[in-house]
Amino acid sequence: MPAKRLGLLFALFLSACSGLGLGTEQPATGTVSQGSPSAQSTSPATDENAGPLTLTIWLPPEFDSAGGDLPASMLLNRLNDFTEQNPQVLIEVRVKAEDGSGGLLDSLLGAYEAAPLALPDLVLIPSSLLPLAVEAEILQTDDGLTIEMNSDDWYPFAKQMSEVEGVTYGVPFAADGLVLAFRPTAVQNPPDNWDQTLAARRILGLAAADPLAAFTFSQLLGLEEAEGEIQGTFAVSDNSLSALFGFYEDAQKGGVLPVWLTQYQNPDQSWQAFSEGRMPMVVAWASRILANNLSDVNGAPLPTQNGELFTLAKGWVWTVATADAERAALAAELTEFLTTPEFIAQWTAAAGLLPPRQSSLAAWSPDERQALASQIVGTARAFPDQNILVAWGEPFSQALVSLLKGEVNAAEAIQIIRVADPSQ
């Protein structure tokens, strides 16, 4: 990592710590080992003659404790602190891709079916994959974690991320949410609602061809929540579809959503176009702003139909996978150690991610970053699970792309969705 970038992260960390009255982390010692990204971990025996007990942790790449930047060092130090307090425990970290072949869920399923003893003890799993892992009966519940999540300190969206059908399966660590990034030199007053967005006649950048249709999901779920229609399984009303695609059609005709947005398939691509000055504002992840401290870019909540604050948040949840009672108890203890308000405050401030705890965000320095995060977390809702995103995302994306290309009108775009309706 470039020295300038590391210095910036360190400055952000110091800023967060100043509100907590805490010092900086010291360099990590070598009590935590790093496994091969693709290797499977086998649980050793735990009798008195077997030596130390090794807990195996699986992490997504962006949380790699050997990453070398400030958040990585902070996590490594925290793990080392746990082993110092529990000398009978060693920790081995494995890095797994978030999705795809060989990713976290794929590896969990493979280990569970072929060699259950090779399951990790603790997994930091994306919240959208949690219901899938629960459905496969891979993860364990724990009364201690359930009690922990009963605290009012957790934001509502964080509790949603940790539960499946009302049962707690983990504890949230960090989150990210969709926001509107804009250049104040071009956009003095970011739009709060759809009417303002249309009236401003400025391009609203987004990944129109996103196969997971993140922006469309955020707008539809905002409408459904306002009408009190959100169900455990995803369904969308005709009223919500008509309202949103009517807005899309007006935005297409007014140049707010130009046809060339259809070339962008993910938020990284639309952010790159924004960085190149092709659009004055763009739908982006909050971490783009919180982690980079961009002086020429501000952030605001997404515009919604009526201006009511609402967005979707994705997150990462610590979950216990081992069925061994002793190991599960230690993994749960480690989870609590990794999710204290103080550590979450420090780590999320350094990483530029949203804290899932109210007290953790309150400990951030009172600046623009905290103000933006505060606007997001109180009214955020957790993203649907991956199966819902994949099943509905493609028809949502296809309908929007066809509309922006002028191939269909709003009513015909809705028909594309209804023909493919996965709920039927």
N, C-alpha and C positions, 0 to 999 in steps of 0.2 A: 504494500500500500504506500502511495506517495507520502512523503513527510508532511506536506501541506494538509492532506486529508486527515492523517492521524492527529496532527496538531489541532485541527478543527474539532474532531470528535473528543479529544481530551478537554478542550475548552468547554464543550457542551456538558461533559461529565462534571467538570468542576463547577459549572453554573448550577447544575441540578443539585450537587452535593452541598452547595452553599446554603440552600434552603433547608437542608436536613441537618446541618451542623455535623457532617461526616467528612472524614478525610478520604484521600484517594486510595485505590487498591495498590498493594505492593506486588512486585513481580511474582509470578506463580512458581511454586516448587513442583517437583516431579512426582506427586502422589497419584496423578490421574494419567492413565495411559491412553493412547490413541490407537484404535484398531484400524484395519484396512476397511475402506469404504464399502467393499463388497463382501467382506468376510462375515460369517455367522459366528455368534458367540455361544459357547456351551457353558451352562451353569455348572460350577464345580460342586463337589460335596461340601456340606457345611458342618460336619462333625468336628469335635474338638481337635482331632489330629490332622485335619485337612488344611490348617493354616488360615490365613485371612479369607474372608468372604468377598468375592468380587461381584459388584453390581455392574451390569452392562446397561449402557444408555444409548439409545439411537436418537440422532439429531438430524434435522434437515440441514443442507449445506450452509444456509445463511446464518445458522446458529452454531457453526463449528467452533468448538472451544480452542482449536488449534489454528484459527484463522489469522491470528497475528495482529488484528486491530484491537481497539480499546474494548468494545463489547465482548470480543472473544476472550481477552485476557481477564476481564471481570468475571465472566462465567467460569473460566478455568480456576481462578482464585477462589470462587465460591465453592466449587466442587472440592478443592483442596482443603478449604476450611472445614467442610463436612467430614472428610477423612481424618483430619486432625482431631476433631471432636469424637470421632468413632474409629479408634485405631485398629479395630478388627475388620474394617471395611476398606477395600480397594475399589476404585471406579475405573471402568474401561468404557471409552467413548467410541461409538461407531457412527459414521456419517452416511446417510441414505438420501437419495433424491426424493423430492416430495411426491412425485408421481411417475407413472410409466413403468416399464419393465425394470425390475430390480429396485424400484422405489420403496418407500416406507410400507405402504399397504400391501404391495405385491410381496415384499420380503416377509412381512408378518404372516400373510396367508400361507406362503411357502413353508415357513418354519413351523407354523401351527399344524399343518397337514403332514409334514415329513418328519419333523423332530421337535416336539413341543419343548424339550429341554433347551433347545437353541433359541427360544424366544428371549428377547431382551427383558430386563426387569422394569425399565422405565423408558417411555417413548414420548418425545415431544412431537405430537401429531397435529397436522393442520385440522382445524375445527370442521371443515367440510368433509373430511374423511372419517371423523369420529363415528358417525352413525353407521358407516359401512363396516368399520372394525367391530362395533358392538353387535351388528347383525351377524357377523361371522363368529361371534362368541369368543373373541380373542382377548378382550380386555376384562379387567377385574374391577369390581366395586369395592369401596372401602368406607366403613362408617366414619372414620376420622376425616376423610376428604369430604364426605357429605356434610359433616358438621362444619368444616371449614367454609364450604360454599354457602352455608346458611347465613353467613355474616352479611349485614347490610352494606359493608364496604365495597362489595363487588357491584359493578355496573350491571344493569339488566341484560345487556347484550352478552356480557361475559358469562353470566349464569346460563344463558341460552347455549353458548358454545360448549359448556361442560356437561350438558344434560342430553339424554336421549329418552324420550317418552317419560319425562319426569324423574328419571334415575340419574344420579351424578356418577360420572365415570372419570373425572379428572379435574384439574385445577388450571385455569388459564394463566398464561405467562406474559403474552404480549399480543397486540392486535394492530391492524391497519384498516383504514376506512377510505371510502371514495370521497373526494372533495373536488372543488373547483379551483384550479390553479390559474392565476391570471397575472398579467403585467400591469401594475398600477399606472404606468405611463400611457397605456392604451385603454384600460378599463378602470375608470375612477370609482365607479359604484357597481360592483358585481351584481348580476341579477339574482333576486330572491325567488322569483316565480317564472312560470312559462310566459306570461304576458310580457314581463319585462325583458325576457330573453329574446322574444320576437321583436319587440319595439326597438331594442338596441341595434338590431341588424348587424351584429358582430358574429363572426364565425364561432360556433361552439365546437371545439375539437373533441372528438371521441373516436374510439375504435369501433366503427360501425360494423365491421365484419368479425368482431370478437365472437368466437364460437360459444363462449359462455355468457355473452350478452349481459355483462355486469351492469352497465348503465340502465338498460331496459328493466332488468330485475329490480334495481333500486327504485326506479320510478313506479313500477307496477306494485311492488310491495308497500310503498308509501301510500298509494291510493287504496289498496286493500286494507291496510291498517286503519286508515281514516274511516273506512266504512265498516270496520269491525268484522272483516270476512276472512282473516288469515286462519288457515286450518293447519293441522299437523302435517298433512300432505299438501303439496302445492296445487292450487287451482286458482284461476284468474277469471274474473267476471267480464262479461261483454262490455259493461259500462267502463271499466278500467282500460280495457284494450281500445275502445273507441276514443276515450279521452287522450290516451298517450299517442296513438297513431294519428289522431287528428292534429295533435301538436307537431308530431314529426312531419306531417304533410305540409302544414303551414311553414315550418322551419325550412323545409326543402324549397318551397316556392319563394321564400324570402331571402334565400342565400345564407341562412344561419347554419344549415346542415348541407353543405355542397356535396356534389357527387363524389369528389375525390376522397372524401372520408372513408369510402368503401374499400380503399386499398389497405386500411389499417386493421390488422387482425388481433392486436393485443395492445394494452396500455403503454408498453414500452415504445411501440412504433409511433403512436400518436404523441407521446411525450417528446420523442425525438423531433417530430415535425414542429411541435411547440417551441422546443429549444432552438430550432432553426428560424424561428420567427414567422412561420407559415400561418399561425393563428394567434389571436390575442389571449385566448383562454382555452383550457382543456380539462376534461375529466381525468383525474389522476389519483394515485394513491397518496394519502397524507404523508407517508414516509418520504416521498420525493421532496417535500418541503421541509419536514421536520428534521430529516437526517442531513440535509445539504446546506441549510441556513443560507438560502439564495437571497441576495440583497435586492435583486430586481424582480423577484417573483413573490406574490402574496397568495394566501389561500383563504377560501371561504366555503361554507357549506354548499352543497349542490342546490341549484334551483329546483323547486318542486312545484306542483300544480298551483297550490295556494300559498306558497311561501312558508309553510310549516316545516321546521327542521326535521330532516329524516335522511339517513343514509344507511348503507350496508357495511358491515365490518367483517373482515376475515381475521382469524387468530390462530394461535398455537396453544395446545393444551397438554399439560403433563399427565400421562396416563400410565397405569400399572398393567403390565402384561403377564408377569410371572404368576403362576398358580401356587407356588411354594409359599406357605404362610409366613415363614421367617423372612424370606427375601421380600415378599410383598409389604410386610410391615416396615422394613428398612427403606424400601422404595417410596412408601407413603411418607415416611419421616423426611426423606430427602426432598420430596415434593414440597412439603411445608417449608423446608429450609430455603428452597429456591423461589418461593412465592411470598415471602414476607413483604409488607408494604415498603420497607426501606430498600430492599434489594431491587424490587421491581421498579421503584422510582429511579434509582441510580441507573439500572441497566437500560430501561426504555428511553431515558433521557439521552444516554450515550448512543443508542442504536437508532434513535429517531422513529420509534414505534409508539403506539398508544398504550398506556397502562390500563389494565382491566380493573384496577382498584381506585376508588375515589381518593383515598389518603395518599396514594402514590402520585397521582396527578397534582394534588395539592402541594406536594413537596417539590415539584418543579419550580424553577425560578419564574416569577410572574412577568413573563414577556409575551411576545407575539406567538411563540410556539405553544405556550400553555393556553393562550386565549383561543387559538384555533382548535387545539385538542379538546378543550372544554366545550366548544360548540358542537363537536362531533359525538363524543362518548355518551352524553346523557340521553340522546334520542336515537342512537344507533340500534340496529337489529342485526343479528348474526346472519351471514349468508346461508342460503339453503345448502343441503348436503350435495356432494358431488354428483350423485345420480340424478338429482333434480336439475342441477346446472347443465349437465350434459344433455339430458332428455329434452328440456325446454329451450336451452340456449341456441341450438341450431335453427329451429323454426323461427325464434325471435330474430336471430341474426339474418336469416334468409329474407324474412319479411321486411326488415329495415333496409337491407341492401337493395332489394327490388324496388322499394318505394323511392329511395334516394336516386336511383338510376332512372326513375320515371317510368318504370315498367308496369307499375300498379298504383292505384290510389289507396287511401287509407282502408277503405272497406275491403278491397281485394287483398291487401296485406294481412288483414285480420283473418281472412279466409285461409291464407297460407298456414297460419298458426293453427286454426281450428281443424284443418285437414290432418295436420300432423299431431294433433292434441294427444300428448302421452297419457292424460288422465282418462281418456275414453277406453 
